[in-house]
Amino acid sequence: MKPVDLLLAYLDEDAPYGDVTSDAILPERSCKAHIRSEQSGIVAGLEEANLLFSHFGCEVRSFCRDGDTVTNGEILISVKGRASAVLLVERTALNIIGRMSGIATQTRKLSGIVAGVNPGCRIAGTRKTSPGFRIYDKKAIVIGGGDPHRFSLSDGILIKDNHLALVPLKEAIRAAKKSTRYKKIEIEVESLEAALQAAKEGADILMLDNMDVGRVTETIEALKSAGLREGLVLELSGGIDENTIRSFAGLEVDRISIGALTHTVRNFSVTLEVLPVME
């Protein structure tokens, strides 16, 4: 599927039979409009908005790029074309920019906190995304300076608690390693004992889930003592937020995954303003 086709599917949700208001009262009128930010942060989704407006014959001019820092009141893009086309795309474009910019802004903020404590550690997303919008949720994380993590269940092996409720840890890792020599084997563990066992069985990545700072520290020291820390990627997950992330980042870990980047998005405020009638 081409990117514009997915974007048009979003638009079809908003106007399955066209924009009956604009079609009725603005059949031939042209207009120019600006999309402005209403807060400061990291902007994202401009490429997608540009594709949509351009698809309907509008002339688009960008004043900044995805990933740029913008301020309150700044013009992001201007659009010129048929008024009915501009208003048809308006809400879908603003929704995309607002959600993606919100994700990118929060990702950049948390990435900055982590980098100040542990430059070798990265913030990562999860699969807790909006259905149908995952590609753009993940793209926004990357724009904000984060790691997208898996895009889907097809991308990597991650053995989680519900797998382990059905298959013992050793058996699960051995079966996963037997199934492929090309994918990394990641496993979610919630105790020091499980972490040691998983590392001994040859897991490539340990996701230390729902552990507090003390338990993570003990687990890392135990892995070192057993000679298992070298070459092992350590990921933290489970309820880590802006208030606690600095403490976790200060540990010897490689990645911190945060579902809240996408499942608890604070929308970035943007608006479209139609300028006075063109001559």
C-alpha positions as CSV (number, residue, x, y, z in Angstrom):
1,M,0.0,0.0,0.0
2,K,1.3,3.4,-0.9
3,P,1.5,6.0,1.9
4,V,-1.1,8.2,0.4
5,D,-3.6,5.3,0.2
6,L,-3.5,4.8,3.9
7,L,-3.9,8.5,4.5
8,L,-6.8,8.5,2.1
9,A,-8.4,5.7,4.2
10,Y,-8.3,8.0,7.2
11,L,-9.8,10.8,5.2
12,D,-12.6,8.5,4.0
13,E,-13.6,7.9,7.6
14,D,-14.2,11.7,8.0
15,A,-15.9,12.2,4.6
16,P,-17.2,8.9,3.3
17,Y,-19.5,10.7,0.8
18,G,-17.6,14.0,0.6
19,D,-17.9,17.2,2.6
20,V,-21.6,18.0,2.0
21,T,-21.3,21.5,3.6
22,S,-18.4,22.8,1.6
23,D,-19.6,21.1,-1.6
24,A,-22.9,23.0,-1.2
25,I,-21.7,26.5,-0.4
26,L,-18.1,26.6,-1.8
27,P,-18.2,24.8,-5.1
28,E,-15.7,26.9,-7.0
29,R,-14.2,29.2,-4.5
30,S,-10.4,29.2,-3.8
31,C,-8.6,30.0,-0.6
32,K,-5.3,30.2,1.2
33,A,-4.8,28.8,4.7
34,H,-2.0,28.5,7.3
35,I,-1.5,25.7,9.7
36,R,-0.1,27.1,12.9
37,S,1.2,25.6,16.1
38,E,-0.5,26.5,19.3
39,Q,2.2,25.4,21.6
40,S,6.0,24.7,21.6
41,G,7.4,21.3,20.9
42,I,8.7,18.9,18.2
43,V,6.6,18.9,15.1
44,A,5.8,15.7,13.1
45,G,3.2,14.7,10.5
46,L,3.9,17.5,8.1
47,E,4.9,15.1,5.4
48,E,1.6,13.3,5.7
49,A,-0.4,16.5,5.7
50,N,1.5,17.7,2.6
51,L,0.7,14.4,0.8
52,L,-3.0,14.7,1.5
53,F,-3.3,18.4,0.5
54,S,-1.2,17.8,-2.6
55,H,-3.3,14.8,-3.6
56,F,-6.3,17.1,-3.9
57,G,-4.5,19.6,-6.0
58,C,-3.5,22.1,-3.4
59,E,-0.2,24.0,-3.5
60,V,1.6,23.4,-0.2
61,R,4.6,25.4,1.2
62,S,6.4,24.1,4.3
63,F,8.0,26.5,6.7
64,C,9.6,23.8,8.8
65,R,10.3,20.0,8.7
66,D,9.3,17.0,10.7
67,G,11.6,16.9,13.8
68,D,12.0,20.7,14.0
69,T,11.4,22.5,17.3
70,V,8.6,25.0,16.8
71,T,7.1,27.7,19.0
72,N,3.6,28.8,19.9
73,G,2.0,30.7,16.9
74,E,4.6,29.5,14.3
75,I,3.3,28.8,10.8
76,L,4.1,25.2,9.9
77,I,2.7,25.0,6.4
78,S,0.6,27.2,4.0
79,V,-1.9,25.7,1.6
80,K,-3.5,27.2,-1.5
81,G,-6.2,25.7,-3.6
82,R,-9.9,25.0,-3.9
83,A,-11.6,25.9,-0.6
84,S,-13.6,22.6,-0.7
85,A,-10.3,20.6,-0.9
86,V,-8.6,22.5,1.8
87,L,-11.6,22.1,4.2
88,L,-12.0,18.4,3.2
89,V,-8.5,17.6,4.3
90,E,-8.3,20.0,7.3
91,R,-9.4,17.9,10.2
92,T,-7.6,14.7,9.1
93,A,-4.4,16.7,8.6
94,L,-4.6,18.4,12.0
95,N,-5.4,15.1,13.7
96,I,-2.3,13.5,12.2
97,I,0.0,16.4,13.0
98,G,-1.4,16.7,16.5
99,R,-1.0,13.1,17.4
100,M,2.4,12.6,15.8
101,S,3.8,15.9,17.2
102,G,2.5,14.9,20.7
103,I,4.4,11.6,20.5
104,A,7.5,13.2,19.1
105,T,7.5,15.9,21.7
106,Q,7.3,13.6,24.6
107,T,9.8,11.2,23.1
108,R,12.3,14.0,22.7
109,K,11.7,15.1,26.2
110,L,12.3,11.7,27.8
111,S,15.2,11.0,25.4
112,G,16.9,14.2,26.6
113,I,16.5,13.2,30.2
114,V,18.0,9.8,29.6
115,A,20.8,11.1,27.4
116,G,21.8,13.4,30.2
117,V,22.3,10.5,32.6
118,N,23.2,7.6,30.3
119,P,24.2,8.4,26.7
120,G,24.3,4.8,25.8
121,C,20.6,4.2,26.7
122,R,17.7,4.7,24.4
123,I,14.0,5.3,24.8
124,A,11.8,2.8,22.9
125,G,8.1,2.5,22.0
126,T,5.9,-0.6,22.3
127,R,3.0,-2.1,20.3
128,K,0.5,-0.1,22.4
129,T,-0.4,2.0,19.5
130,S,-3.6,3.3,18.0
131,P,-5.1,0.6,15.7
132,G,-4.5,1.4,12.1
133,F,-2.1,4.2,12.9
134,R,0.9,2.2,14.1
135,I,3.2,3.2,11.2
136,Y,2.8,6.8,12.1
137,D,2.9,6.3,15.9
138,K,6.2,4.5,15.4
139,K,7.5,7.1,12.9
140,A,6.7,9.9,15.4
141,I,8.8,8.1,18.0
142,V,11.8,8.0,15.6
143,I,11.3,11.6,14.8
144,G,11.5,12.4,18.5
145,G,14.8,10.5,18.8
146,G,13.5,7.2,20.1
147,D,13.7,3.5,19.1
148,P,10.5,2.2,17.5
149,H,11.0,-1.4,18.9
150,R,9.0,-4.0,17.1
151,F,6.6,-2.8,14.5
152,S,4.6,-6.1,14.7
153,L,4.7,-9.6,16.0
154,S,6.4,-10.6,12.8
155,D,9.5,-8.5,13.4
156,G,11.2,-10.1,16.4
157,I,10.9,-12.9,19.0
158,L,9.8,-11.6,22.4
159,I,8.9,-14.3,24.9
160,K,6.4,-12.7,27.3
161,D,4.7,-13.8,30.5
162,N,1.7,-15.3,28.8
163,H,4.1,-17.5,26.7
164,L,5.8,-18.6,29.9
165,A,2.4,-19.4,31.5
166,L,2.2,-22.2,28.9
167,V,5.8,-23.2,28.2
168,P,8.8,-23.3,30.7
169,L,11.4,-20.7,30.3
170,K,14.2,-23.1,29.2
171,E,12.0,-24.8,26.7
172,A,10.7,-21.5,25.3
173,I,14.2,-20.1,24.7
174,R,15.5,-23.3,23.2
175,A,12.5,-23.6,20.8
176,A,12.9,-20.0,19.8
177,K,16.7,-20.4,19.1
178,K,16.0,-23.5,17.1
179,S,13.4,-21.8,15.0
180,T,15.8,-19.1,13.7
181,R,19.4,-18.1,13.6
182,Y,18.7,-14.7,12.2
183,K,16.5,-13.0,14.8
184,K,17.5,-11.9,18.3
185,I,15.8,-13.7,21.2
186,E,14.3,-11.4,23.7
187,I,12.5,-12.6,26.9
188,E,10.5,-10.8,29.5
189,V,11.6,-11.6,33.1
190,E,10.3,-10.4,36.5
191,S,12.9,-11.8,38.9
192,L,16.7,-12.1,39.3
193,E,16.4,-15.9,39.1
194,A,14.6,-15.8,35.8
195,A,17.1,-13.3,34.4
196,L,20.0,-15.5,35.3
197,Q,18.3,-18.6,33.8
198,A,17.4,-16.8,30.6
199,A,20.9,-15.4,30.2
200,K,22.4,-18.9,30.7
201,E,20.1,-20.3,28.1
202,G,21.5,-17.8,25.5
203,A,18.8,-15.1,25.4
204,D,20.1,-12.0,23.5
205,I,17.9,-9.4,25.2
206,L,16.4,-9.4,28.7
207,M,13.4,-7.3,29.3
208,L,13.4,-6.6,33.1
209,D,9.7,-6.0,33.6
210,N,8.1,-4.2,36.6
211,M,11.3,-4.2,38.7
212,D,12.1,-1.3,40.9
213,V,15.6,0.3,40.9
214,G,16.9,-1.9,43.7
215,R,15.9,-5.1,42.0
216,V,17.3,-4.0,38.7
217,T,20.6,-3.2,40.4
218,E,20.7,-6.5,42.1
219,T,20.0,-8.3,38.8
220,I,22.7,-6.5,36.9
221,E,25.2,-7.3,39.7
222,A,24.2,-11.0,39.7
223,L,24.6,-11.2,35.9
224,K,28.1,-9.6,36.2
225,S,29.1,-12.0,39.0
226,A,28.0,-15.0,36.8
227,G,29.9,-13.7,33.8
228,L,26.7,-13.2,31.8
229,R,26.4,-9.4,31.4
230,E,28.9,-9.0,28.5
231,G,27.0,-8.9,25.1
232,L,23.6,-9.0,26.8
233,V,21.1,-6.2,26.0
234,L,19.1,-5.1,29.0
235,E,15.8,-3.4,28.5
236,L,13.5,-2.0,31.3
237,S,9.8,-1.8,31.0
238,G,6.7,-1.4,33.2
239,G,5.3,1.8,34.5
240,I,8.4,4.0,34.1
241,D,7.4,7.6,33.6
242,E,8.8,11.1,33.6
243,N,9.1,11.1,37.3
244,T,11.1,7.9,37.6
245,I,13.0,7.6,34.4
246,R,16.1,9.4,35.5
247,S,16.7,6.9,38.3
248,F,16.3,3.9,35.9
249,A,18.5,5.5,33.2
250,G,21.3,5.9,35.7
251,L,21.6,2.1,35.9
252,E,23.7,0.1,33.4
253,V,20.9,-0.6,31.0
254,D,20.6,-0.3,27.2
255,R,16.9,0.5,26.5
256,I,13.8,1.7,28.3
257,S,10.5,0.9,26.6
258,I,7.5,3.1,27.5
259,G,4.0,2.3,26.3
260,A,2.8,5.7,27.4
261,L,4.6,7.3,24.5
262,T,1.7,6.1,22.3
263,H,-1.1,4.9,24.5
264,T,-1.3,8.0,26.6
265,V,-0.7,10.7,24.0
266,R,-1.1,14.4,24.9
267,N,-2.2,15.9,21.6
268,F,-0.1,18.7,20.3
269,S,-2.3,21.7,19.5
270,V,-2.4,22.9,15.9
271,T,-5.0,24.9,14.0
272,L,-5.8,25.8,10.4
273,E,-6.7,29.4,9.7
274,V,-8.3,30.3,6.4
275,L,-7.1,33.7,5.2
276,P,-9.3,36.5,3.8
277,V,-11.0,35.7,0.5
278,M,-8.5,35.8,-2.5
279,E,-9.2,38.1,-5.4
